[in-house]
């Protein structure tokens, strides 16, 4: 069994610790759901795992990844003129 990062009353949990703990729990629950052919539930739990893992990453890494992912691939920079 996965152990909680600290007791709920001590206030010592960091956001990263909690997010990683949730990611671990969601991964276990995903396996359980899928092994019992609860596919939709497994999918939702896997999305929760991914979100928790993303929340555990530093903010700067998420912002730059979001910016690069939002630019359509194969398109030139807005200032360039690729007409010939």
Secondary structure, DSSP 8 states (H G I E B T S, - for coil): ----SS-TTS----HHHHHHHHHHHHHHHHHHHHHTT-HHHHHHHHHHHHHHHHHHS-HHHHHHHHHHHHS-TT---TT-----
